[in-house]
Amino acid sequence: YMTVSKKFCQENLQLLFSILFPKGGAGALSAHGGEDMEGSIGAHGMGALLEDTTLRQGLLVAVGDLLFRHPNVVEPWTSRLYAT
């Protein structure tokens, strides 16, 4: 749904990147001005998400679609995306 709604994309992009890049993500998240999303999901739920590599691979492909559809929204996150 993030490719359809720019507002939804803006509101949930931080969650997407915190799932994609869990290690060292606090620096990238704080640089963007958001809070760490781990507290809102819960420790057990977040751990299950981070271990699901199929989910993370699918999300990485979806980020390419977001870059095409909403380039100005995703642009602040591109340094984190291309740094890994």
N, CA, C and O of each residue as an XYZ file, in Angstrom:
336
protein
N       0.817     -1.190      0.000
C       0.000      0.000      0.000
C       0.866      1.261      0.000
O       0.376      2.351     -0.299
N       2.125      1.119      0.327
C       3.016      2.282      0.365
C       3.242      2.863     -1.029
O       3.485      4.062     -1.162
N       3.166      2.042     -2.057
C       3.348      2.560     -3.416
C       2.137      3.358     -3.885
O       2.259      4.194     -4.780
N       0.979      3.114     -3.297
C      -0.242      3.799     -3.704
C      -0.408      5.124     -2.963
O      -0.766      6.134     -3.569
N      -0.153      5.124     -1.668
C      -0.408      6.296     -0.842
C       0.897      6.933     -0.367
O       1.671      6.318      0.366
N       1.123      8.155     -0.790
C       2.324      8.873     -0.366
C       2.303      9.139      1.136
O       3.335      9.041      1.800
N       1.131      9.477      1.674
C       1.017      9.745      3.101
C       1.332      8.492      3.915
O       2.060      8.565      4.905
N       0.792      7.347      3.507
C       1.059      6.090      4.198
C       2.542      5.738      4.107
O       3.129      5.237      5.067
N       3.133      6.000      2.966
C       4.568      5.749      2.777
C       5.388      6.598      3.749
O       6.310      6.091      4.388
N       5.063      7.874      3.862
C       5.791      8.760      4.768
C       5.662      8.311      6.217
O       6.624      8.385      6.981
N       4.474      7.846      6.597
C       4.226      7.459      7.979
C       4.897      6.141      8.359
O       5.221      5.944      9.530
N       5.115      5.240      7.411
C       5.601      3.899      7.726
C       6.967      3.559      7.147
O       7.421      2.422      7.268
N       7.617      4.512      6.531
C       8.928      4.246      5.944
C       9.975      3.921      7.007
O      10.860      3.098      6.774
N       9.883      4.550      8.148
C      10.834      4.270      9.228
C      10.714      2.826      9.697
O      11.726      2.172      9.951
N       9.505      2.331      9.814
C       9.290      0.933     10.198
C       9.894     -0.011      9.168
O      10.536     -0.999      9.526
N       9.692      0.290      7.906
C      10.246     -0.533      6.832
C      11.768     -0.622      6.932
O      12.334     -1.711      6.841
N      12.423      0.508      7.115
C      13.884      0.501      7.186
C      14.402     -0.086      8.491
O      15.509     -0.624      8.519
N      13.636      0.002      9.571
C      14.087     -0.626     10.817
C      14.006     -2.147     10.720
O      14.752     -2.845     11.408
N      13.126     -2.667      9.890
C      13.067     -4.111      9.660
C      14.169     -4.542      8.696
O      14.783     -5.593      8.880
N      14.418     -3.737      7.679
C      15.442     -4.082      6.695
C      16.852     -4.045      7.269
O      17.661     -4.928      6.984
N      17.150     -3.040      8.068
C      18.503     -2.834      8.573
C      18.491     -2.737     10.092
O      18.600     -1.636     10.632
N      18.361     -3.852     10.792
C      18.248     -3.812     12.252
C      19.544     -3.472     12.968
O      19.494     -2.854     14.032
N      20.685     -3.841     12.446
C      21.964     -3.597     13.116
C      22.453     -2.196     12.786
O      22.599     -1.833     11.619
N      22.705     -1.409     13.843
C      23.196     -0.049     13.646
C      22.140      0.880     13.092
O      22.469      1.973     12.632
N      20.887      0.481     13.122
C      19.824      1.297     12.562
C      19.507      2.517     13.394
O      18.886      3.457     12.895
N      19.916      2.529     14.650
C      19.580      3.655     15.522
C      20.194      4.946     15.006
O      19.566      6.001     15.094
N      21.408      4.885     14.469
C      22.024      6.093     13.939
C      21.274      6.636     12.746
O      21.067      7.845     12.643
N      20.864      5.769     11.846
C      20.129      6.211     10.669
C      18.747      6.715     11.044
O      18.250      7.674     10.453
N      18.123      6.071     12.025
C      16.790      6.495     12.418
C      16.828      7.829     13.128
O      15.973      8.682     12.888
N      17.795      8.025     13.994
C      17.855      9.289     14.703
C      18.276     10.416     13.765
O      17.887     11.565     13.977
N      19.056     10.116     12.741
C      19.428     11.137     11.774
C      18.216     11.608     10.991
O      18.179     12.746     10.522
N      17.227     10.742     10.847
C      16.013     11.114     10.129
C      15.033     11.829     11.042
O      14.074     12.436     10.566
N      15.262     11.765     12.347
C      14.423     12.489     13.286
C      13.292     11.662     13.862
O      12.377     12.216     14.472
N      13.332     10.336     13.684
C      12.262      9.498     14.201
C      12.692      8.739     15.421
O      13.862      8.743     15.805
N      11.718      8.080     16.031
C      12.010      7.246     17.180
C      12.332      5.846     16.716
O      12.006      5.473     15.589
N      12.960      5.074     17.561
C      13.237      3.673     17.268
C      11.931      2.895     17.355
O      11.198      3.025     18.335
N      11.633      2.093     16.348
C      10.349      1.411     16.268
C      10.308      0.129     17.087
O       9.233     -0.454     17.232
N      11.422     -0.333     17.624
C      11.438     -1.593     18.360
C      10.527     -1.553     19.571
O       9.902     -2.564     19.892
N      10.430     -0.439     20.245
C       9.600     -0.344     21.435
C       8.124     -0.492     21.127
O       7.377     -1.025     21.947
N       7.684     -0.033     19.959
C       6.266     -0.104     19.640
C       5.848     -1.489     19.157
O       4.670     -1.835     19.247
N       6.770     -2.280     18.654
C       6.434     -3.613     18.170
C       6.563     -4.640     19.274
O       5.787     -5.593     19.327
N       7.521     -4.462     20.145
C       7.764     -5.432     21.205
C       8.977     -6.273     20.853
O       9.249     -6.535     19.681
N       9.689     -6.684     21.860
C      10.955     -7.384     21.645
C      10.758     -8.723     20.953
O      11.526     -9.053     20.048
N       9.772     -9.497     21.338
C       9.585    -10.822     20.746
C       9.115    -10.712     19.294
O       9.616    -11.436     18.433
N       8.181     -9.839     19.013
C       7.661     -9.674     17.659
C       8.715     -9.156     16.701
O       8.784     -9.601     15.555
N       9.526     -8.232     17.148
C      10.565     -7.668     16.305
C      11.632     -8.708     16.001
O      12.145     -8.753     14.883
N      11.975     -9.544     16.975
C      12.967    -10.581     16.745
C      12.518    -11.561     15.674
O      13.324    -11.991     14.850
N      11.249    -11.914     15.679
C      10.726    -12.822     14.663
C      10.775    -12.179     13.283
O      11.071    -12.854     12.297
N      10.489    -10.884     13.203
C      10.556    -10.197     11.918
C      11.980    -10.133     11.389
O      12.215    -10.320     10.195
N      12.929     -9.871     12.277
C      14.311     -9.712     11.838
C      14.925    -11.023     11.380
O      15.844    -11.015     10.562
N      14.441    -12.143     11.886
C      14.980    -13.437     11.494
C      14.386    -13.942     10.183
O      14.929    -14.879      9.598
N      13.313    -13.366      9.711
C      12.655    -13.811      8.487
C      13.355    -13.177      7.287
O      13.023    -12.062      6.886
N      14.322    -13.890      6.720
C      15.087    -13.336      5.604
C      14.244    -13.220      4.335
O      14.487    -12.337      3.513
N      13.276    -14.084      4.171
C      12.405    -13.995      2.994
C      11.616    -12.688      3.023
O      11.470    -12.022      1.998
N      11.118    -12.331      4.185
C      10.401    -11.067      4.335
C      11.322     -9.901      4.022
O      10.947     -8.986      3.289
N      12.514     -9.933      4.572
C      13.454     -8.830      4.350
C      13.867     -8.725      2.885
O      14.044     -7.618      2.378
N      14.024     -9.849      2.199
C      14.357     -9.819      0.772
C      13.221     -9.223     -0.044
O      13.449     -8.439     -0.965
N      11.995     -9.601      0.299
C      10.837     -9.047     -0.394
C      10.695     -7.553     -0.165
O      10.343     -6.808     -1.079
N      10.973     -7.115      1.065
C      10.903     -5.691      1.371
C      11.975     -4.902      0.624
O      11.744     -3.764      0.216
N      13.130     -5.500      0.450
C      14.197     -4.826     -0.280
C      13.799     -4.613     -1.739
O      14.096     -3.569     -2.320
N      13.137     -5.588     -2.322
C      12.630     -5.432     -3.692
C      11.571     -4.333     -3.737
O      11.534     -3.537     -4.675
N      10.713     -4.294     -2.722
C       9.659     -3.286     -2.671
C      10.225     -1.875     -2.524
O       9.617     -0.916     -3.000
N      11.375     -1.735     -1.877
C      11.998     -0.419     -1.744
C      12.340      0.142     -3.122
O      12.267      1.352     -3.335
N      12.711     -0.729     -4.056
C      12.960     -0.284     -5.426
C      11.717      0.324     -6.051
O      11.806      1.328     -6.757
N      10.558     -0.273     -5.799
C       9.299      0.280     -6.295
C       9.007      1.629     -5.640
O       8.529      2.557     -6.293
N       9.302      1.725     -4.345
C       9.084      2.992     -3.648
C      10.010      4.089     -4.168
O       9.608      5.248     -4.275
N      11.240      3.722     -4.490
C      12.177      4.704     -5.043
C      11.680      5.247     -6.375
O      11.902      6.415     -6.695
N      11.014      4.411     -7.145
C      10.471      4.850     -8.428
C       9.215      5.699     -8.231
O       9.043      6.722     -8.893
N       8.343      5.275     -7.323
C       7.041      5.936     -7.145
C       7.127      7.205     -6.304
O       6.504      8.209     -6.648
N       7.880      7.181     -5.217
C       7.994      8.332     -4.302
C       9.467      8.650     -4.038
O       9.939      8.476     -2.915
N      10.197      9.109     -5.048
C      11.644      9.324     -4.846
C      11.972     10.375     -3.793
O      12.977     10.239     -3.095
N      11.167     11.405     -3.658
C      11.464     12.459     -2.678
C      11.189     12.015     -1.248
O      11.793     12.543     -0.315
N      10.297     11.063     -1.061
C      10.001     10.552      0.271
C      11.109      9.602      0.724
O      11.507      9.616      1.889
N      11.601      8.785     -0.191
C      12.605      7.771      0.144
C      14.018      8.363      0.147
O      14.926      7.772      0.732
N      14.215      9.493     -0.480
C      15.548     10.082     -0.627
C      16.313     10.250      0.675
O      17.517      9.989      0.674
N      15.710     10.666      1.795
C      16.494     10.773      3.034
C      17.038      9.434      3.532
O      17.959      9.414      4.349
N      16.496      8.339      3.065
C      16.918      7.012      3.504
C      17.905      6.365      2.531
O      18.414      5.283      2.825
N      18.191      6.978      1.400
C      19.030      6.329      0.396
C      20.471      6.110      0.872
O      21.099      5.123      0.489
N      20.996      7.006      1.692
C      22.358      6.795      2.179
C      22.431      5.522      3.011
O      23.419      4.791      2.933
N      21.420      5.250      3.792
C      21.379      4.007      4.589
C      21.191      2.802      3.689
O      21.773      1.744      3.931
N      20.387      2.955      2.657
C      20.116      1.865      1.728
C      21.368      1.459      0.964
O      21.667      0.270      0.852
N      22.099      2.431      0.440
C      23.264      2.124     -0.374
C      24.531      1.892      0.444
O      25.538      1.441     -0.101
N      24.500      2.188      1.722
C      25.679      1.976      2.571
C      25.874      0.501      2.909
O      26.975      0.094      3.278
N      24.824     -0.299      2.789
C      24.936     -1.720      3.162
C      25.228     -2.596      1.987
O      25.350     -3.812      2.139
